[in-house]
Amino acid sequence: MRTGRNILAILMMALWVSLASSCADAKVRQYKIKVVKEYPHDEMSYTQGLFFQGDRMIETTGQWGESTLRLVDLATGKALKKFDFDKKYFLEGSVQLGDNIYILTWKNKVAFIYDAKTLDYKQTYSYAREGWGLTTDGKSLIASDGSSRLYWLDEQFKQQKALAVKMNGRPVNQLNELEWIDGKIWANVYMTDMIVIINPQSGEVEATVDCTGLLPRHLRDQYTDVLNGIAYNPSTKKIYLTGKYWKRLYEVELVEKK
């Protein structure tokens, strides 16, 4: 994902304008972010999945030949444990449900299960569609595939239901990394600096989070990619954001726009 940046920038702007227009027309709450604290983040991490397991932070990273499962030290950003995947796999979203960690792949049409405590491999399942983001409501897995739909899955990756996500009646495409926070689904909109907060019953976007400028210019280089990575620690109620090949991870709070 290191080429075609001019085209990607144009697409990002088009998506941003479309989403902003939908938000302005609807009764959708709008937030910006306040940075509470910043932490180092491995700039070689093409962040796909990010979540807390108690006080431990787990991250999956993508790219062919670079995909990993990591136990990350929040304070330093360094991997305490790291498992490299075969170069044929491009990892995507991940989440813990019960005693297992579930990991999607992008185009490989397989999903992996790892032991949540030891991070040991347990099982591989076939998976019918592209894998993008993954979270859980505590009962089912919830996945995105880059479209405007979310999919509820059982622990064998069999589909239970699908939900169309809309804002002011318009589909919200490019749903990517997901996180379940206080009964709502937060989703990165790929190629934009916007996060949408989704009602999991109706599929309606109830709020947007504008993350423009989160990573300052002086921390960007030719490899820095898009915002992607939402982690919520239920024990502390803290929210963390980062991006692909970002040098920082941020603890943030929401501030409603007036």
C-alpha positions as a Python dict, from the first residue, in 0.01 Angstrom:
ca = {
    (1, 'M'): (0, 0, 0),
    (2, 'R'): (292, 233, -60),
    (3, 'T'): (206, 339, -416),
    (4, 'G'): (-55, 553, -590),
    (5, 'R'): (-69, 808, -312),
    (6, 'N'): (-205, 1091, -532),
    (7, 'I'): (-496, 874, -642),
    (8, 'L'): (-553, 760, -282),
    (9, 'A'): (-553, 1121, -163),
    (10, 'I'): (-821, 1211, -420),
    (11, 'L'): (-1033, 914, -316),
    (12, 'M'): (-988, 1007, 50),
    (13, 'M'): (-1108, 1360, -16),
    (14, 'A'): (-1412, 1237, -211),
    (15, 'L'): (-1508, 1001, 72),
    (16, 'W'): (-1455, 1273, 330),
    (17, 'V'): (-1674, 1523, 143),
    (18, 'S'): (-1949, 1262, 100),
    (19, 'L'): (-1945, 1165, 467),
    (20, 'A'): (-1930, 1525, 585),
    (21, 'S'): (-2230, 1609, 366),
    (22, 'S'): (-2430, 1318, 508),
    (23, 'C'): (-2337, 1418, 860),
    (24, 'A'): (-2437, 1781, 806),
    (25, 'D'): (-2777, 1682, 671),
    (26, 'A'): (-2862, 1434, 944),
    (27, 'K'): (-2912, 1450, 1316),
    (28, 'V'): (-2576, 1289, 1372),
    (29, 'R'): (-2364, 1397, 1666),
    (30, 'Q'): (-2022, 1522, 1565),
    (31, 'Y'): (-1709, 1489, 1774),
    (32, 'K'): (-1347, 1588, 1747),
    (33, 'I'): (-1072, 1436, 1954),
    (34, 'K'): (-860, 1559, 2241),
    (35, 'V'): (-525, 1387, 2290),
    (36, 'V'): (-479, 1287, 2654),
    (37, 'K'): (-149, 1104, 2621),
    (38, 'E'): (75, 971, 2347),
    (39, 'Y'): (282, 654, 2333),
    (40, 'P'): (548, 518, 2097),
    (41, 'H'): (418, 291, 1821),
    (42, 'D'): (627, 66, 1601),
    (43, 'E'): (648, 248, 1269),
    (44, 'M'): (691, -88, 1095),
    (45, 'S'): (344, -199, 1214),
    (46, 'Y'): (84, -190, 939),
    (47, 'T'): (-189, -190, 1203),
    (48, 'Q'): (-498, -398, 1130),
    (49, 'G'): (-642, -525, 1458),
    (50, 'L'): (-590, -360, 1798),
    (51, 'F'): (-754, -456, 2126),
    (52, 'F'): (-697, -497, 2498),
    (53, 'Q'): (-690, -827, 2678),
    (54, 'G'): (-715, -712, 3036),
    (55, 'D'): (-417, -480, 3065),
    (56, 'R'): (-236, -645, 2772),
    (57, 'M'): (-257, -490, 2428),
    (58, 'I'): (-276, -722, 2127),
    (59, 'E'): (-205, -604, 1772),
    (60, 'T'): (-222, -773, 1435),
    (61, 'T'): (-29, -623, 1145),
    (62, 'G'): (-75, -675, 774),
    (63, 'Q'): (110, -667, 442),
    (64, 'W'): (248, -960, 247),
    (65, 'G'): (561, -1081, 420),
    (66, 'E'): (510, -850, 720),
    (67, 'S'): (199, -993, 890),
    (68, 'T'): (232, -1055, 1263),
    (69, 'L'): (43, -1124, 1585),
    (70, 'R'): (192, -921, 1871),
    (71, 'L'): (167, -872, 2243),
    (72, 'V'): (260, -504, 2277),
    (73, 'D'): (390, -309, 2573),
    (74, 'L'): (179, 6, 2582),
    (75, 'A'): (445, 223, 2745),
    (76, 'T'): (720, 151, 2491),
    (77, 'G'): (532, 29, 2185),
    (78, 'K'): (763, -270, 2166),
    (79, 'A'): (647, -625, 2102),
    (80, 'L'): (688, -846, 2410),
    (81, 'K'): (592, -1143, 2192),
    (82, 'K'): (570, -1150, 1814),
    (83, 'F'): (461, -1428, 1581),
    (84, 'D'): (546, -1390, 1214),
    (85, 'F'): (314, -1540, 953),
    (86, 'D'): (403, -1702, 625),
    (87, 'K'): (452, -1440, 353),
    (88, 'K'): (148, -1576, 166),
    (89, 'Y'): (-82, -1441, 440),
    (90, 'F'): (-204, -1081, 474),
    (91, 'L'): (-350, -1045, 825),
    (92, 'E'): (-640, -814, 902),
    (93, 'G'): (-865, -751, 1202),
    (94, 'S'): (-850, -945, 1527),
    (95, 'V'): (-1037, -976, 1855),
    (96, 'Q'): (-1065, -1193, 2164),
    (97, 'L'): (-1385, -1381, 2240),
    (98, 'G'): (-1382, -1622, 2531),
    (99, 'D'): (-1052, -1809, 2550),
    (100, 'N'): (-959, -1748, 2187),
    (101, 'I'): (-815, -1477, 1964),
    (102, 'Y'): (-973, -1467, 1618),
    (103, 'I'): (-783, -1323, 1321),
    (104, 'L'): (-905, -1249, 969),
    (105, 'T'): (-699, -1244, 651),
    (106, 'W'): (-755, -1007, 361),
    (107, 'K'): (-781, -1221, 46),
    (108, 'N'): (-661, -1561, 167),
    (109, 'K'): (-1015, -1672, 255),
    (110, 'V'): (-900, -1821, 584),
    (111, 'A'): (-928, -1712, 946),
    (112, 'F'): (-709, -1818, 1236),
    (113, 'I'): (-777, -1901, 1601),
    (114, 'Y'): (-506, -1858, 1865),
    (115, 'D'): (-508, -1929, 2237),
    (116, 'A'): (-579, -1602, 2416),
    (117, 'K'): (-351, -1678, 2711),
    (118, 'T'): (-47, -1831, 2544),
    (119, 'L'): (-90, -1691, 2191),
    (120, 'D'): (-37, -2045, 2059),
    (121, 'Y'): (-194, -2146, 1729),
    (122, 'K'): (-510, -2358, 1760),
    (123, 'Q'): (-705, -2380, 1436),
    (124, 'T'): (-772, -2248, 1085),
    (125, 'Y'): (-1116, -2197, 929),
    (126, 'S'): (-1220, -2120, 574),
    (127, 'Y'): (-1374, -1775, 533),
    (128, 'A'): (-1595, -1685, 237),
    (129, 'R'): (-1524, -1313, 188),
    (130, 'E'): (-1247, -1058, 224),
    (131, 'G'): (-1151, -995, 585),
    (132, 'W'): (-1114, -636, 706),
    (133, 'G'): (-1213, -544, 1062),
    (134, 'L'): (-1320, -764, 1353),
    (135, 'T'): (-1475, -703, 1694),
    (136, 'T'): (-1725, -869, 1928),
    (137, 'D'): (-2035, -787, 2129),
    (138, 'G'): (-1933, -1057, 2378),
    (139, 'K'): (-2150, -1320, 2210),
    (140, 'S'): (-2069, -1313, 1840),
    (141, 'L'): (-1786, -1201, 1618),
    (142, 'I'): (-1863, -889, 1411),
    (143, 'A'): (-1671, -843, 1085),
    (144, 'S'): (-1639, -588, 807),
    (145, 'D'): (-1534, -649, 446),
    (146, 'G'): (-1476, -296, 314),
    (147, 'S'): (-1837, -250, 211),
    (148, 'S'): (-2121, -80, 401),
    (149, 'R'): (-2222, -407, 566),
    (150, 'L'): (-2129, -571, 894),
    (151, 'Y'): (-2154, -945, 955),
    (152, 'W'): (-2233, -1129, 1278),
    (153, 'L'): (-2052, -1465, 1291),
    (154, 'D'): (-2035, -1758, 1528),
    (155, 'E'): (-1702, -1890, 1657),
    (156, 'Q'): (-1667, -2115, 1351),
    (157, 'F'): (-1708, -1808, 1125),
    (158, 'K'): (-2055, -1906, 1008),
    (159, 'Q'): (-2272, -1604, 932),
    (160, 'Q'): (-2559, -1532, 1170),
    (161, 'K'): (-2681, -1205, 1023),
    (162, 'A'): (-2575, -904, 816),
    (163, 'L'): (-2644, -537, 883),
    (164, 'A'): (-2637, -245, 639),
    (165, 'V'): (-2473, 67, 781),
    (166, 'K'): (-2620, 401, 673),
    (167, 'M'): (-2592, 767, 759),
    (168, 'N'): (-2891, 981, 669),
    (169, 'G'): (-3012, 703, 442),
    (170, 'R'): (-2682, 675, 253),
    (171, 'P'): (-2461, 364, 274),
    (172, 'V'): (-2129, 418, 452),
    (173, 'N'): (-1874, 220, 253),
    (174, 'Q'): (-1514, 128, 331),
    (175, 'L'): (-1589, 19, 688),
    (176, 'N'): (-1261, -116, 818),
    (177, 'E'): (-1119, -168, 1167),
    (178, 'L'): (-1389, -218, 1432),
    (179, 'E'): (-1421, -181, 1808),
    (180, 'W'): (-1714, -244, 2043),
    (181, 'I'): (-1738, 44, 2292),
    (182, 'D'): (-2023, 83, 2542),
    (183, 'G'): (-2277, -102, 2329),
    (184, 'K'): (-2187, 72, 2001),
    (185, 'I'): (-1964, -25, 1710),
    (186, 'W'): (-1685, 215, 1623),
    (187, 'A'): (-1550, 181, 1270),
    (188, 'N'): (-1264, 342, 1083),
    (189, 'V'): (-1377, 455, 738),
    (190, 'Y'): (-1082, 347, 524),
    (191, 'M'): (-897, 624, 341),
    (192, 'T'): (-1045, 897, 562),
    (193, 'D'): (-974, 1052, 903),
    (194, 'M'): (-1328, 976, 1016),
    (195, 'I'): (-1458, 717, 1263),
    (196, 'V'): (-1829, 640, 1266),
    (197, 'I'): (-2020, 521, 1573),
    (198, 'I'): (-2288, 272, 1472),
    (199, 'N'): (-2605, 151, 1641),
    (200, 'P'): (-2569, -230, 1624),
    (201, 'Q'): (-2945, -286, 1610),
    (202, 'S'): (-3042, -43, 1334),
    (203, 'G'): (-2714, 7, 1148),
    (204, 'E'): (-2760, 384, 1171),
    (205, 'V'): (-2457, 603, 1228),
    (206, 'E'): (-2530, 794, 1546),
    (207, 'A'): (-2209, 996, 1561),
    (208, 'T'): (-1889, 1074, 1376),
    (209, 'V'): (-1542, 1136, 1516),
    (210, 'D'): (-1317, 1371, 1318),
    (211, 'C'): (-954, 1263, 1367),
    (212, 'T'): (-801, 1512, 1124),
    (213, 'G'): (-448, 1606, 1224),
    (214, 'L'): (-413, 1340, 1493),
    (215, 'L'): (-66, 1244, 1372),
    (216, 'P'): (125, 1573, 1318),
    (217, 'R'): (322, 1640, 1002),
    (218, 'H'): (662, 1615, 1169),
    (219, 'L'): (590, 1251, 1258),
    (220, 'R'): (496, 1157, 903),
    (221, 'D'): (723, 1026, 630),
    (222, 'Q'): (691, 860, 289),
    (223, 'Y'): (565, 536, 445),
    (224, 'T'): (306, 680, 684),
    (225, 'D'): (-35, 546, 590),
    (226, 'V'): (-394, 602, 701),
    (227, 'L'): (-567, 614, 1037),
    (228, 'N'): (-652, 257, 1138),
    (229, 'G'): (-659, 110, 1484),
    (230, 'I'): (-913, 160, 1762),
    (231, 'A'): (-861, -1, 2102),
    (232, 'Y'): (-1079, 30, 2412),
    (233, 'N'): (-976, -83, 2758),
    (234, 'P'): (-1299, -161, 2947),
    (235, 'S'): (-1122, -168, 3283),
    (236, 'T'): (-998, 191, 3250),
    (237, 'K'): (-1259, 322, 3002),
    (238, 'K'): (-976, 461, 2791),
    (239, 'I'): (-975, 480, 2410),
    (240, 'Y'): (-663, 454, 2195),
    (241, 'L'): (-609, 537, 1828),
    (242, 'T'): (-324, 481, 1585),
    (243, 'G'): (-263, 415, 1215),
    (244, 'K'): (-71, 209, 964),
    (245, 'Y'): (303, 270, 996),
    (246, 'W'): (238, 542, 1251),
    (247, 'K'): (509, 642, 1499),
    (248, 'R'): (259, 713, 1777),
    (249, 'L'): (-44, 566, 1951),
    (250, 'Y'): (-277, 812, 2125),
    (251, 'E'): (-505, 795, 2425),
    (252, 'V'): (-795, 1022, 2331),
    (253, 'E'): (-1118, 1171, 2459),
    (254, 'L'): (-1415, 1291, 2258),
    (255, 'V'): (-1515, 1657, 2248),
    (256, 'E'): (-1852, 1733, 2092),
    (257, 'K'): (-1849, 1992, 1815),
    (258, 'K'): (-2082, 2288, 1863),
}
